[in-house]
Amino acid sequence: MTRYNYSSGAPWEKIVGYSRAVKVGNTIEVTGTVALNEQNQVVGVNDPYQQTRFILEKIAKVLEQAGATMKDVVRTRLFVTDISKWEEYGRAHGEVFADIRPCTTMVEVSALISPEYLVEIEATAMLIH
């Protein structure tokens, strides 16, 4: 099987040694994604809903590059800094995945790499069509 790496061009990719997404066979893994735009600005400061929506849009873009859509997502993992705001993260996630309904995990973590990040999301997609 051939392996395809997809890069966002973020400087951390080379420093840490990772890809935005990796496709092997019919599986696409999307790395932990935060609400940082192309200008290196945090989107949705202090807004769990907006950060979650933005992250899911970023994930959709890299999946498209890999030949997939959000309909191909079978699992998401949300790492959140305040689980008491689960309904805000969940509302944004539900708006995207209400009909797709992937397996999902939401876990509170003590911190993400920058205090402005309220949520980091990973996704797994499988091409089965």
Salt bridges, closest charged atoms under 4 A:
ASP72 OD1 - HIS129 NE2 2.98
GLU95 OE1 - ARG53 NH1 2.96
GLU122 OE1 - ARG77 NH1 3.56
